[in-house]
């Protein structure tokens, strides 16, 4: 999606006539609905500078210009694009605009500039050359037309307020690799930027380059499990951007420093669904192994470990695979500092005790921290989905203090799932009444959310989506018993909804549900899908989540008898009813939040409770009505402005 599109000539006229801010604001309100004119005006200085750059008679007036292009499947935006032809190929120059005035070099971390003033404070952030290059890499990865036509993308960065210094930290040799991929231009280097653009844009855009970048065929993004084998052989499968790259470099730096100084350290990484926690965890594992550290990936949930192990068959020996991926319950008897680095994914799912009968060890958080010189915990407390899940930031901090472990912290905010829309996840939290958000009537951009009245239709839609690339699945709340004798037989249907003549089995025990083509005809549960992602997800919401008296309510009594995630709740309800009620209510809401955020491109929902289905539909209508009202107001403003009313 693009906020503004014109020709070079049209852009220059809009800037000269001082209407660029109004036009950006109007389109931003129509397409996104969340901004202010003051926020748009912050772009004004940068766009004035770009207009000066483009006022060159050798830059064609019919070249294409675009501002604020959203990269598919991410929440990231390209600041400025100018597109045209060099006589042989279509080109688009990607310009990352910065208003920075100073930076300080950090030679301990790759591609990271330290202490530049952004967001009201001095902060770590990526080098602008790396940022521009990483955005181009993402576009090339997602857009099939860009690759096949081809459209040559050329990244650069323009820091128009940045004064050139002697021994300039911005262009230090430490950043040479990134600057070679995406040159950086500073204040006083306008002519150099012009020359860079003119290398690639000698003629205007005759082939609708911007349209093809914006509307090109989107290749399904690489999933983590598909790329494991290649990553472990040293091939970069995922380009980390912005906060991912910052946290990655910080962890590497602090881990190596702590190990070198013989000091214990822990790094806590907080991030919601789809912020790239697992991608970052696997990248860290690969890097640590390559640098000959004794590192291991740990997760309580076996589903992602099973997927990774299956993908690596034939590329590594089984023993090697087992040495890389471990469950969280196997560290109660390990020696202190036995490992250099333990990378703990889904840390919110850690338990207190280990073993089949939960009678081994003291506390998994403490045991993991004790077992490694440096431990990394990826955590999202809103994804705790059983009574046994104890992982929390406070608990990690408590044991770190007890064990004399240095604490480092980072946060992942960039959204790579749900079409890169933070809005959808905030809206979901609002409709599930997990927390009040500003997204009461804002679903976000381009995410396919539908409420389906018939589970048979839901299954048909998911099967149809799955034909594309085996990246669509059905999941369900744990409201139906798991029939033991049918655990390997798809003909034994555990989930039965008689009013729709619908039935389906829980995922079988004799295949990998996330990978098997035929498992599209099975329903996964929270334990088989958490930590994994798909393009489309179909969610069957059972009677444990209903809509009554104007509220979304939970009912743990509707959970299946075979559900171990709330084992012991009846006893706790008698002993501590208020605490137990809060805990089980959060588990049910968190479970559906997790299920409904497994899809990168879309989520289709069927509710056994018709009142809940009607409530979800009504919330969708509110979104639609608000969008229409914004568009109506914008049209009215345009009529008044141009005297056509």
N, C-alpha and C positions, 0 to 999 in steps of 0.2 A: 504494500500500500504506500502511495506517495502523497504527501501533503500538498506539494506545489509542483506544477509542471508547466513549462513554457519553452520558448526559444530563447537564445541569447538576447536577441533584440527585445523580446517581450519582457524578459527579466530586467534588462537595463532600463526600460521604460517604467516598469513598476517601481523600481528603486528611485529613479529620478523624480517620479511623480508622487513619491512618498505614500504609496498605497500597498507596498509589499507586506507590511505588518498586518493590515486589515485583511488582506486576501489570505494570508497564512492563518490568521485567527479564525476566519469564517470556515475555512475547509477543515481546520483542526477540530472545531466545535462540531461540525457535521459528521466527521468520520470517527472521532474519538470521544468528544464531549467533555473532556476534562482538561481545561487549561485556562489561563487568564491572559489578558492583553499585556500585562507586565512581564509575564513569562515569555511571550512572543517577542516583546520589545528587546529582550536580552539578546535576541539573534540579530537585532538591527545593525549593530556595529560590524559584526562579522559579514553580513550580507552586503553592507556598504563597501567593505574591503574587497569582497569578491566581485562586486560590480566594477570596481576600479581595475581589478585584474583583467576582467573580460573586455574592458574598453581598449581594444587593440584591433586595428583594421585587418590583421592577419588571422584573427579568430573569427570564423564564419558566423554571420548574424543568424543563420538558420540552423546552427548547432542546437542540440536539445539541452535543456537545463531542468534538473529536478532537485527538490529540497525535501529533506526528511523522508527517506525511503526506509520502510520497515523491512528488515531481513526476515524472510519466511521462517516460521517455527522458532523464532526468538523474540525477545522484547527489544532488540537492538535496532538502532536507526543510523543510517548513513546521512551525514550532514548535507553534502552537496555533490551533485553529479553533473558533469558536462560531457555530452556524447556527440560523436560524429565519425568521420571516416578519414583514414590516412592515405587513401589511394589503393589500398589492398584489403584492409580489414575494417570492420566496425570496431570502434573503441569507446570506452566510457572511463573517464578519469574520475576516480573517487577521491574527494577532498575531505579530510577530517579537520574541522575548524576548531581552534582553541583560542580562548582569550587570555591564556596564561601570560604572566609577565616574567616569572622566574621559575627555575627548578633547581633541585639539588640532585646530584648523581648518587646512585646506590650501586656500587660495584659488587655487592654481595648477591644480588638477585638479578636474574636475567630479565631484561625488557621492562624493568620497573624503575620509574623515576620517583624519588622520595621527596616528600614535603613540597608539593606545589599547592597553591592555595585554591581549593575548589570546595563548593558546598559550604562555605562559611568557616572552613578550618584547613589546617595543613594536613594533607593526607597522602598515603601511598596511592599511586595509580600507574597504569601501564604507559609506556613510552608511546607517544602519538603515532610514530611510525609502525610500531607493532600493532596498535589498535587498527589503523587503516588497513594494514596487510591482513589481519585476522578477519576483518569484515569482508574483504574481497574473497578470502578463502571460504568463508561461510556461504557467500552468494554462489560461488562456483560449485560448492558442494550440493547446494539445494536446487539450483536452477538448471534444468536439463538443456534448455534453449541456449543459455549462455555458453555452455560447454560445446554444444553440437553445431551451432550456426557457423563459427563461434563468434562471441563478442569478447574482445580482449579488455579485461579490466585492469586499470593502472592506478594503484593507490598512492596517495601522498598526504602530507599534513601541512597545514598553514597556520602558524602561530603569529598572527599579525600584530600583536602587542608585545611580542618577546624581543627584547633588545639583545643583539649579538654581543657576546662577551669574549674576552681573551680566555683561552682554555675552556671554551664553552661546554658546560656539563651536558647540554642537550644533544650535542653532536660528538660527544666523547667516543673514543674507539670502542669502549665497552658496548655501545649500541650499534656498531658498524654493520653487523649482520642484518639488523632490522631496517636501518636507514638505506641500505643497498636495495632492499625489497620495496621500500616506500620512502622516498626522499622527504626530508622535512625542510620547510621554508619559513624563514623568520622575518621580522620587521626589517624593511629595507631590501628584501629579496623578491619583491613583486615581479621584477623582470625575469628572474630565474623561474618563478612559478609559471609565468606566461610562456616561456620557452618550453617548459616541460609539457604544458597542455598542448602547445602548437605542434609538438612532435607527433601527437596521436590524433588531434582534431584539426585536420587541414581543410576538410570539407564538411558541409552540414550533414544533418541526420536525415537521410533519405529512406531509411529502412526501419523506422519506428523503434529505435534501439531502447529507449526508455520504456516503451510499452512492453517490449519483450523481456526486459529485466523485471518489470513489475508484474507481468501476467504470464510469464513463461511456465512451462510444465514443471511442476515441483516434483523432483525425485524424492521418494521417501527417505528421510534422513537415516543415516547409519545408526543402527541400534548398538548398544554397548556389547551385547552378547555376540553379535555377528562379527565383531572386530577384535575379539580377545586374542585369537591366535596370532594375528598380524601384529598387534600391539606388543605381545610378549616376545616377538622376534625382532623388536626394535623399530617397527614402522609406526610413524605418528598417524593415528586414525582419527583423532579428534583435535581440532584446533581450539584451545582454551582462550577465552576472551575475558577482558575486563576483570571482574571480581574473581572469576575462576583462576585466572593467571596470577593475580595478586596473591591469593591464598595458597596456591600451589608453590610459588616461589618462596613465600614466607615459611611454609612447612619444611621445604627442603633446607632452607637456610638454618632455621632453628634446630631441626633434627641433627644436621651435621655438626653444628656448633655444640650442642649438648653432648653428643657422643664423643666429640673430640676433647671436650673439657671434663669428660667423665661425670656429667651432671644429668640427672633424670629430668625429662620434660614431657609435657602433655599439651597437645594442641586441640582445642575444642572448635569444631566447625558447625555452626548452625545454618540451616537452610531448609526451606519448605519443599513441597513436592515439585519435581521438575527443575530444580536449580542446579543440577549437575553434580550432586554429591557422589554418586557411584562412578561417574566418568572420571572425576577428579581422584577418587580413591584408587581406581585401577591405573591411572596415569602415574600416580605416586608409587604404586607397587612396581610397575615396570621400571621407572627411573631408579628406584632403590636397588632393584635386582641388577640392573645394568652397572651400577656403581659398586657392586659387590658387597652390599649390606645384607645382613640376614633379616629379610623382611617377609611379612605374611599378611594376607588379607583375611579379616575375621568378620563373620556375620552370624547372628543367632539364627536367622531365617535360612533354611537350606535351599529354597527355590533359586535364588541367583547363583549360589555355589554349584548347584546341579547343572544349571544352564552353562556356566563357564566351563565346567569340567567336560561336558558333552562337546562343546565347541572345540576344545583343545585336544580331543582324542585324535590320535594320528600325528599330532605335532609334538607331543610331549609324552613321556612315560607316565603311567598312572601314579607312581610314587612321587614324581616331581609335581604333578597336579595337586596331589593330596598335601604336599608340603607347602603349597602356595595358598590354599584356601582351607580354612578351618572354621568349625563351629565355635561358638563362644564358651561352650561348656567344657573345653579340654585344657584349661589353663590353671585349674585349681591345684595341680600337683607339679607345675613347672618351677624351675629355679628362678631366683631373682635375676633380672636382667639377662635372661637366657636368649632373648631376641634383641637385635638392634632396634627394629621398628615394627610395631604392630599397628595396622591400619584397620580400624574398627568401623565398618559401615552399619547403618541402621542401629546406632548405639541406643536409641530409645527402646529397642526390643530386648535389651539385656535383662537377664533374670538375676535374682539374688543367689539362689542355689543352683547347682549343676547336677547332672546325672538323671537317669531314667525316673528315679523316685524323688528327685529334688532334695537329695540328702547329702550332697557332696560340696565341699568348699565353703567359703564364707560369703563372698559377694563377687559376682563376675566383673563388675567395674573395677574393684580393688585388685582382683587377681590379674586382669589384663594389664593394668598400670604397673603392677609389681613385676610382671614377666618381661617388660621391655625397657630398654634404655630411653626410648622415645615412643610415645603412643599418640595416635591420632583418632579422635572420636568424632564421627559425622552424626549429627543428631537433629531430630525434629520432634519435639515433645508432643506435638499434635498428631503424631502417627503411632502413639502407644495404643495397642489394640487388644491387649489381654490384661487380666488382673496381675499377672506375673511380670509384666513389663515395668521395670523400675528405672530405666536409664533416664537421667535428668542432668542438666548442667550443674545444679547445686550438688548432686551426689558426686559427680566427677571432681568438682572443686573441693568438696569435703575430704575425699580420699587423697587428692593431690597434696593437701595441707598435711594430712596425717603421715604420708609417705615422703614428705619433703621433696615434692616434685614441682618444678617450675611450670607455671600455667601460661599458655599463649592462646589467643582467641581470634577467630575470623568469622565472617558471615558471607553466605552466598545468597544473593538477591536476584540475579538475572534469571529470567524464566525461559526454559528450553522445551517445556512441554505445554500442552493446552494452547498450541499455536503461539507460544511465547507470550501469552496474555496473563499478566499478573491480575488483570481485571476478573477473569473467570474464577480464579481461585479465591479472590476476595468475595466475589458474588456467591460462590459456593459456601464459604464460611457464613455468609449472611443468611442464606436460605436454610441452611442446616442449623442455624441459631447457635453456632459455635462461638462466634463473636460478632459484634456489630461492626460493620464496615461502611465506608463511603460508597460502596458499590451496591446499594440497595436495588437500583434499577439499571445497572451497567454490567452487562455480561462480558465486556471486553470485545476484542476484534476477531472476526473471522473464525470463531470456534463453533463447531457444529454440535450444538446441544439440542436434543429432542426428547420429548416425553412420548412414549409409545403405549398405546392402549392394549395391545395384545402381545404376549411373550413370543408367540409364533412369528409375528412380524419382526420383532426384535431379533430373533435368531436368523431369520432370512436376511435382514439387513447386514448383520455381522458376517454371515457366510459370504454374502456378495462382496463386502469389503475385503474379506480375507483372500479372495481369489487373486487380488492384485499382487500380494507379496507375503502372505502368511503372517500378517501383522494385525489381526483383529481377533478378539476373544470375548466370550461371555464370562461374567463373574456374578456372584450372588452373595447376599448376606447369609450368615450362618443360621438360617431358620429351618433347615431341613436336615434330618438325621442322615448320617453317612452309613449306608448299608454295608456292613463288613463283608458279607459274602459276594457283594457285587463290585468290590473295589478295583477289579481288573476286567470288568465286563461292561461294555458300553450299553448293552441291552437291559441292564438293571438300572432303572431310573430312580434316583434318590429324590430329586426335586419334582414334585407333581403339583400342577395348578389345574384342578379338574374343571373349573368354570370355563377355561379356554382350551380344554383338551390338550394340554401342554405338559410335557415331561422331558427331563434331561438328567443325565448322570453327573455326579460330581466328577472332578478330574480323576483319571485312572492312575493307579499306582505303578503301571508297567510301562509308562513312557514319560517323556519330559513335556509337560503340558504347554509350556511357552514355545516349544519348538516343533512338536508333532503337527503335521498338516491336519490330521483327523481330530485333534483336540478342540477344533472350533465347534465341534458338536458336544463338548463337555463344558461344564461350568466350573470355573476356578473359584477358589475362596480367597480370603485375605492372605492366608499363609502361602499360597502358591503364586500370588501376583505381586506382593509387596516387594519393592526393590527392582521391579521389572517395568518395562514400558512397551506400549503397542501404538499403532497408528489410531485405531478405533477400539473403543471398549463399550460393551453392552452390559448394563448393570441391572440385575433383578433385585429390587428392594423388597425385603420381606416384611412381615407384620411387626418386627421389632422397632420399626420406624413408621410412625403414623402422624396424621394431622387431626387434632381434636381441639375444639373450643378456641380456634384461632391460633393454635401453637403447634409446632413440630414437637412431638413427644416420643420418648423411647420406652420400650417394654421388654425388659430382659427375660420375662417369662415366656416370650415367643421364640427365644433362641432354642436351637436343637439340643436334645439331651446329650448328643455326642460332642457338643461344642466344649472344648477344653479351655477356651480363652476366658470364660467366666467361672471356671471351676472353683467352688468354695463360696460363691456369692450368697447362697441361701444362709449359710452359717454366719457370714459377715453381716447380712441384713438383720439378723437377730441380735448380734452383738454391737454393731456400730451402724445402725440404719442410715443415718445422714451421710456419713463418709462413704458407705457402700453405694448408696443411691447416686452420689456425685460421680464416683469412680465408674460405675457400670454405664451411666448415662454418657459420660465422655468416651468410653470405649466404643459404644454403638455409633455415636456421631463420628468419631475419628475413623472408624472402620469404613463407613460409607464415603467419607471425604477421601480416604485413601483409594478406595475402589473407583471413585468418580474422577480421579486425577491420573489414572493409568494411561489415558489416551492422549497422544500428541495432537491429533487432528479433530477428534470428535468423541462425544459421550452420548449414548442413547440409553434411556432409563425406562424400565417398566416397574410400576409399584403395585404390590398386591392390595394396598390400601387405596381405594379410589379417591378418597378425600385428599390424600397426599399428592396423588397424580394431578388432581384439579388445582391444588395449591401451586404446584410447580408450573403448570400451564399458565396460571394467572400471573405468576412472577415473570414468565416469559412474555406475556402480553404487556406487562408494565414496561419491560425493556423496549419492546417494539413501539409502544405509545410514546415513550420518552424520546426515542430516536426520531419518530415522525414529528413530534412537537419541536424539537431542535431544528429539523429541516424546514418546518413551516416558518419558524421565526427568522431563520436565515434568509429564506426567500423574501419574506416581508421586508427585512432590512435592506436587501438588495434593491427592491422596488422603490423604497423611499430614497435610498442613496442615489440611484440613477434616474429618479423622476419618472418611473414607468408605472406608478400606481394610479 
